């Protein structure tokens, strides 16, 4: 497991398969990008690269706008399979690997950090 702050001290990037990745990230920053390179919700689903992006409370970032840009940027996205979520938490497509790097996701999310 690897945890680090992005260029902004408001975003923690957590890389690994640990199920407490969000908790670890929130100990560092109010916005967390958790990247699991081998996510599989059950044995019937092949492992794939999966992102979860969340904020401790709504107002740290505009994840709805970030979601739009992530869908435009990720080559894995199709008409049927895309990033989804809400104002508080978003995730990469289910069942397929995102083609974005953690740095690319952090750069996009960083554009939508709300000013305090």
Backbone as a chain_set.jsonl record, in Angstrom:
{"seq": "XXXXXXXXXXXXXXXXXXXXXXXXXXXXXXXXXXXXXXXXXXXXXXXXXXXXXXXXXXXXXXXXXXXXXXXXXXXXXXXXXXXXXXXXXXXXXXXXXXXXXXXXXXXXXXXXXXXX", "coords": {"N": [[0.846, -1.171, 0.0], [0.493, 2.218, -0.793], [0.535, 5.574, 0.127], [0.068, 8.991, -0.505], [0.319, 12.591, -0.689], [-1.119, 14.603, -3.211], [-0.15, 17.164, -5.575], [-1.651, 19.112, -4.466], [-2.431, 19.79, -1.123], [-4.876, 18.96, -0.419], [-5.666, 16.622, -1.543], [-5.387, 13.181, -1.281], [-3.64, 10.4, -2.492], [-4.139, 7.035, -2.685], [-2.76, 3.953, -3.167], [-3.289, 0.618, -3.76], [-4.47, -2.617, -2.553], [-5.832, -2.662, -0.198], [-8.677, -2.746, 1.892], [-9.301, -0.619, 3.514], [-8.557, 1.727, 2.286], [-9.767, 4.245, 1.841], [-10.137, 5.267, 4.438], [-7.483, 5.462, 5.257], [-6.62, 7.381, 3.399], [-8.252, 9.591, 4.119], [-7.06, 10.25, 6.498], [-5.037, 11.808, 5.721], [-5.953, 13.825, 3.937], [-8.842, 15.798, 2.825], [-9.962, 14.946, 0.429], [-9.976, 11.98, -1.406], [-8.257, 9.835, -3.584], [-8.551, 6.685, -4.389], [-6.849, 3.973, -5.604], [-7.104, 0.837, -6.874], [-5.255, -1.576, -8.225], [-5.957, -4.177, -8.827], [-8.746, -4.804, -8.566], [-11.583, -6.705, -7.649], [-14.854, -7.453, -7.207], [-16.0, -9.885, -6.662], [-15.395, -13.471, -7.043], [-16.242, -14.097, -9.658], [-15.747, -11.962, -11.271], [-13.219, -10.695, -13.228], [-10.053, -9.462, -12.083], [-9.45, -5.951, -12.172], [-8.282, -2.609, -12.954], [-9.27, -0.127, -10.754], [-10.788, 2.901, -9.719], [-11.737, 4.896, -6.938], [-13.07, 7.902, -6.03], [-13.468, 10.247, -3.561], [-14.945, 12.626, -1.294], [-14.595, 13.959, 1.98], [-16.655, 15.545, 2.986], [-19.29, 17.074, 1.17], [-18.361, 19.791, -0.823], [-15.679, 20.187, -0.79], [-14.679, 19.574, -3.29], [-15.789, 19.786, -6.705], [-17.13, 17.169, -7.667], [-18.957, 16.309, -9.553], [-18.473, 17.781, -11.873], [-15.819, 16.995, -12.273], [-16.234, 14.318, -12.807], [-17.437, 14.426, -15.35], [-15.239, 15.291, -16.927], [-13.445, 13.187, -16.481], [-14.811, 11.094, -17.74], [-14.631, 11.992, -20.372], [-11.92, 11.838, -20.799], [-10.846, 9.284, -20.15], [-9.771, 6.536, -21.936], [-10.936, 4.018, -21.696], [-13.63, 4.311, -21.386], [-16.897, 3.805, -22.618], [-19.974, 4.18, -24.471], [-21.775, 2.678, -23.008], [-20.379, 1.911, -20.703], [-19.085, 3.678, -18.154], [-17.512, 6.234, -16.057], [-19.041, 6.851, -12.907], [-21.321, 8.084, -10.363], [-21.83, 10.359, -7.606], [-22.259, 13.621, -6.072], [-20.674, 13.302, -3.861], [-19.107, 10.988, -4.064], [-17.319, 9.225, -6.544], [-16.661, 6.811, -9.168], [-14.534, 4.745, -11.219], [-15.244, 2.971, -14.347], [-17.225, -0.012, -13.975], [-16.08, -3.337, -13.93], [-14.208, -3.155, -16.003], [-10.853, -2.127, -16.761], [-9.746, 1.071, -15.832], [-8.054, 3.372, -17.91], [-6.522, 5.427, -17.113], [-3.834, 7.045, -15.344], [-2.919, 7.226, -11.842], [-1.864, 9.792, -11.414], [-2.948, 11.268, -13.552], [-5.677, 11.182, -12.887], [-5.589, 12.549, -10.443], [-4.733, 15.054, -11.337], [-6.941, 15.886, -12.885], [-9.046, 15.848, -10.953], [-7.969, 17.733, -9.23], [-8.389, 20.14, -10.59], [-10.939, 20.801, -9.933], [-11.18, 21.466, -7.295], [-12.716, 23.096, -4.651], [-12.644, 26.517, -3.74], [-11.826, 27.854, -0.562]], "CA": [[0.0, 0.0, 0.0], [1.234, 3.473, -0.883], [-0.32, 6.742, 0.319], [0.815, 10.238, -0.651], [-0.456, 13.772, -1.043], [-0.855, 15.085, -4.565], [0.408, 18.517, -5.568], [-2.49, 19.859, -3.534], [-2.513, 19.112, 0.163], [-6.267, 18.581, -0.203], [-5.932, 15.351, -2.217], [-4.52, 12.04, -0.97], [-3.698, 9.285, -3.441], [-3.847, 5.781, -1.994], [-2.635, 2.895, -4.164], [-3.17, -0.699, -3.151], [-5.67, -3.455, -2.499], [-6.372, -2.666, 1.162], [-10.068, -2.299, 1.926], [-9.404, 0.625, 4.277], [-7.841, 2.773, 1.552], [-10.406, 5.549, 2.039], [-9.819, 5.705, 5.802], [-6.07, 5.877, 5.233], [-6.569, 8.641, 2.661], [-8.858, 10.677, 4.905], [-6.137, 10.66, 7.567], [-4.089, 12.739, 5.102], [-6.572, 14.932, 3.205], [-10.301, 15.677, 2.744], [-10.336, 14.325, -0.841], [-9.162, 10.776, -1.567], [-8.279, 9.043, -4.816], [-8.107, 5.328, -4.05], [-6.62, 3.195, -6.822], [-6.859, -0.587, -6.649], [-4.854, -2.106, -9.532], [-6.469, -5.537, -9.021], [-10.053, -4.861, -7.922], [-12.561, -7.703, -8.063], [-15.861, -7.513, -6.16], [-16.274, -11.298, -6.36], [-14.569, -14.36, -7.887], [-16.742, -14.186, -11.031], [-15.297, -10.78, -12.001], [-11.762, -10.65, -13.365], [-9.446, -8.266, -11.491], [-9.243, -4.827, -13.083], [-7.868, -1.357, -12.316], [-10.484, 0.57, -10.32], [-10.638, 4.111, -8.916], [-12.813, 5.509, -6.175], [-12.709, 9.27, -5.659], [-14.485, 10.71, -2.627], [-14.604, 13.743, -0.414], [-15.076, 13.738, 3.344], [-17.983, 16.15, 2.966], [-19.506, 17.819, -0.068], [-17.899, 21.167, -0.763], [-14.222, 20.237, -0.986], [-14.434, 19.527, -4.738], [-16.974, 19.588, -7.536], [-16.911, 15.857, -8.286], [-19.859, 16.157, -10.701], [-17.729, 18.293, -13.033], [-14.656, 16.117, -12.463], [-16.784, 13.105, -13.432], [-17.61, 14.696, -16.791], [-13.929, 15.308, -17.574], [-12.893, 11.824, -16.417], [-15.467, 10.326, -18.804], [-14.116, 12.46, -21.662], [-10.484, 11.594, -20.876], [-10.484, 7.871, -19.98], [-9.999, 5.751, -23.157], [-11.716, 2.811, -21.405], [-15.051, 4.664, -21.337], [-17.736, 3.614, -23.806], [-21.329, 4.704, -24.277], [-22.452, 1.86, -21.995], [-19.55, 1.718, -19.507], [-18.417, 4.951, -17.879], [-17.379, 6.657, -14.672], [-20.333, 7.234, -12.361], [-21.344, 8.446, -8.959], [-22.618, 11.486, -7.125], [-21.473, 14.778, -5.63], [-19.784, 12.923, -2.77], [-18.213, 9.868, -4.396], [-17.393, 8.761, -7.929], [-15.799, 5.671, -9.42], [-14.256, 4.376, -12.609], [-16.188, 1.971, -14.856], [-17.293, -1.327, -13.344], [-15.786, -4.516, -14.738], [-13.114, -2.948, -16.953], [-9.784, -1.315, -16.194], [-9.542, 2.454, -16.245], [-6.78, 3.532, -18.61], [-5.861, 6.615, -16.585], [-2.874, 6.848, -14.256], [-3.312, 7.986, -10.65], [-1.475, 11.193, -11.596], [-3.94, 11.894, -14.429], [-6.911, 11.355, -12.116], [-5.33, 13.62, -9.48], [-4.683, 16.325, -12.068], [-8.309, 16.256, -13.236], [-9.774, 16.168, -9.723], [-7.388, 18.967, -8.71], [-8.98, 21.287, -11.286], [-12.284, 21.05, -9.42], [-11.162, 21.726, -5.855], [-13.449, 24.327, -4.314], [-11.918, 27.502, -2.933], [-12.43, 28.005, 0.768]], "C": [[0.888, 1.228, 0.0], [0.233, 4.61, -0.724], [0.541, 7.995, 0.25], [-0.139, 11.377, -0.923], [-0.116, 14.149, -2.471], [-0.251, 16.479, -4.453], [-0.389, 19.417, -4.623], [-2.554, 19.094, -2.221], [-3.948, 18.696, 0.482], [-6.605, 17.215, -0.801], [-4.9, 14.303, -1.815], [-4.726, 10.983, -2.038], [-3.274, 8.034, -2.684], [-3.87, 4.672, -3.043], [-2.451, 1.575, -3.433], [-4.511, -1.411, -3.08], [-6.349, -3.448, -1.131], [-7.787, -2.096, 1.199], [-10.276, -1.022, 2.724], [-8.684, 1.791, 3.592], [-8.449, 4.152, 1.789], [-10.073, 6.103, 3.425], [-8.382, 6.197, 5.882], [-5.947, 7.231, 4.527], [-7.127, 9.807, 3.448], [-7.991, 11.096, 6.084], [-5.122, 11.682, 7.049], [-4.736, 13.978, 4.496], [-8.088, 14.727, 3.117], [-10.825, 15.072, 1.439], [-9.399, 13.144, -1.048], [-9.374, 10.184, -2.954], [-7.703, 7.692, -4.428], [-8.017, 4.536, -5.353], [-6.269, 1.765, -6.438], [-6.508, -1.197, -8.001], [-5.398, -3.499, -9.834], [-7.818, -5.72, -8.332], [-10.917, -5.984, -8.512], [-13.585, -7.836, -6.941], [-16.246, -8.932, -5.761], [-15.493, -12.18, -7.337], [-15.025, -14.473, -9.348], [-16.288, -13.015, -11.905], [-13.777, -10.771, -12.037], [-11.208, -9.374, -12.723], [-9.193, -7.192, -12.545], [-8.872, -3.584, -12.273], [-9.101, -0.515, -12.021], [-10.135, 1.768, -9.446], [-11.914, 4.401, -8.148], [-12.295, 6.872, -5.746], [-13.828, 9.781, -4.758], [-13.981, 11.907, -1.836], [-15.295, 13.538, 0.923], [-16.449, 14.351, 3.549], [-18.092, 16.958, 1.687], [-19.087, 19.269, 0.138], [-16.391, 21.298, -0.901], [-13.872, 20.272, -2.472], [-15.764, 19.358, -5.463], [-16.769, 18.28, -8.31], [-17.839, 15.614, -9.473], [-19.165, 16.643, -11.969], [-16.495, 17.444, -13.312], [-15.084, 14.841, -13.178], [-16.936, 13.282, -14.941], [-16.263, 14.645, -17.516], [-13.279, 13.928, -17.561], [-13.51, 10.96, -17.513], [-14.964, 10.729, -20.189], [-12.669, 12.036, -21.881], [-10.108, 10.116, -20.871], [-10.796, 7.074, -21.246], [-10.833, 4.482, -22.931], [-13.227, 3.056, -21.472], [-15.711, 4.418, -22.685], [-19.097, 4.236, -23.511], [-22.049, 3.978, -23.138], [-21.7, 1.784, -20.667], [-18.755, 3.005, -19.262], [-18.273, 5.185, -16.387], [-18.766, 7.077, -14.193], [-20.218, 7.638, -10.917], [-22.184, 9.667, -8.683], [-21.688, 12.63, -6.71], [-20.451, 14.414, -4.554], [-18.769, 11.856, -3.101], [-18.429, 9.452, -5.848], [-16.434, 7.588, -8.101], [-15.63, 5.402, -10.895], [-15.208, 3.266, -13.042], [-16.093, 0.623, -14.14], [-16.905, -2.412, -14.355], [-14.704, -4.376, -15.786], [-12.069, -2.049, -16.299], [-9.806, 0.107, -16.734], [-8.169, 2.519, -16.917], [-6.02, 4.77, -18.149], [-4.87, 6.243, -15.488], [-3.39, 7.595, -13.024], [-2.971, 9.478, -10.776], [-2.466, 11.928, -12.497], [-5.248, 12.15, -13.679], [-6.74, 12.497, -11.12], [-5.308, 14.99, -10.156], [-6.092, 16.803, -12.403], [-9.093, 16.653, -11.995], [-9.279, 17.505, -9.156], [-7.952, 20.232, -9.353], [-10.291, 21.717, -10.654], [-12.335, 21.201, -7.902], [-11.817, 23.074, -5.609], [-12.57, 25.235, -3.46], [-12.618, 27.643, -1.582], [-12.645, 29.453, 1.102]], "O": [[1.902, 1.281, 0.697], [-0.811, 4.608, -1.376], [1.607, 8.063, 0.863], [-1.277, 11.158, -1.339], [1.033, 14.031, -2.896], [0.116, 16.919, -3.363], [0.149, 20.368, -4.055], [-2.715, 17.874, -2.221], [-4.204, 18.136, 1.548], [-7.705, 16.703, -0.592], [-3.697, 14.502, -1.983], [-5.856, 10.704, -2.44], [-2.186, 7.982, -2.111], [-4.875, 4.474, -3.725], [-1.565, 1.437, -2.59], [-5.543, -0.88, -3.49], [-7.336, -4.155, -0.927], [-8.052, -1.061, 0.587], [-11.333, -0.4, 2.618], [-8.254, 2.733, 4.257], [-7.715, 5.131, 1.925], [-9.762, 7.287, 3.561], [-8.101, 7.223, 6.501], [-5.247, 8.122, 5.008], [-6.547, 10.893, 3.451], [-8.168, 12.191, 6.618], [-4.435, 12.338, 7.832], [-4.152, 15.061, 4.529], [-8.571, 13.611, 3.31], [-12.002, 14.722, 1.349], [-8.184, 13.271, -0.892], [-10.501, 10.049, -3.431], [-6.506, 7.57, -4.168], [-8.986, 4.444, -6.105], [-5.268, 1.514, -5.766], [-7.388, -1.325, -8.853], [-5.314, -3.96, -10.972], [-8.011, -6.687, -7.595], [-10.963, -6.175, -9.728], [-13.245, -8.278, -5.843], [-16.753, -9.161, -4.663], [-14.987, -11.689, -8.345], [-14.245, -14.912, -10.193], [-16.422, -13.06, -13.128], [-13.125, -10.834, -10.994], [-11.834, -8.318, -12.813], [-8.777, -7.489, -13.665], [-9.115, -3.516, -11.068], [-9.887, -0.219, -12.922], [-9.297, 1.672, -8.549], [-13.022, 4.18, -8.638], [-11.214, 6.983, -5.169], [-14.998, 9.755, -5.139], [-12.782, 12.159, -1.726], [-16.41, 13.023, 1.001], [-17.309, 13.759, 4.201], [-17.092, 17.468, 1.18], [-19.419, 19.889, 1.149], [-15.878, 22.398, -1.107], [-12.9, 20.911, -2.873], [-16.734, 18.851, -4.901], [-16.3, 18.281, -9.448], [-17.529, 14.781, -10.325], [-19.252, 16.0, -13.016], [-16.164, 17.199, -14.472], [-14.375, 14.345, -14.054], [-16.598, 12.385, -15.714], [-16.147, 14.038, -18.581], [-12.63, 13.542, -18.533], [-12.806, 10.175, -18.148], [-14.881, 9.887, -21.084], [-12.234, 11.889, -23.023], [-9.141, 9.731, -21.527], [-11.965, 6.941, -21.606], [-11.381, 3.932, -23.886], [-14.007, 2.112, -21.601], [-15.176, 4.765, -23.739], [-19.328, 4.755, -22.419], [-22.83, 4.579, -22.4], [-22.319, 1.61, -19.617], [-17.878, 3.372, -20.045], [-18.824, 4.453, -15.564], [-19.57, 7.594, -14.97], [-19.148, 7.547, -10.316], [-23.123, 9.978, -9.416], [-20.485, 12.596, -6.97], [-19.473, 15.135, -4.357], [-17.693, 11.807, -2.504], [-19.561, 9.342, -6.318], [-15.521, 7.391, -7.3], [-16.467, 5.779, -11.715], [-15.901, 2.682, -12.209], [-15.009, 0.185, -13.753], [-17.359, -2.394, -15.499], [-14.311, -5.367, -16.402], [-12.386, -1.294, -15.38], [-9.877, 0.321, -17.944], [-7.243, 1.805, -16.532], [-4.992, 5.122, -18.727], [-5.05, 5.245, -14.789], [-4.212, 8.502, -13.153], [-3.72, 10.326, -10.291], [-2.791, 13.087, -12.237], [-5.852, 13.213, -13.823], [-7.64, 13.323, -10.963], [-5.81, 15.968, -9.603], [-6.409, 17.98, -12.231], [-9.744, 17.698, -11.989], [-10.071, 18.308, -8.662], [-7.984, 21.286, -8.717], [-10.716, 22.862, -10.815], [-13.399, 21.08, -7.295], [-11.51, 24.063, -6.275], [-11.849, 24.774, -2.575], [-13.842, 27.56, -1.487], [-13.144, 29.771, 2.182]]}, "num_chains": 1, "name": "protein.A"}
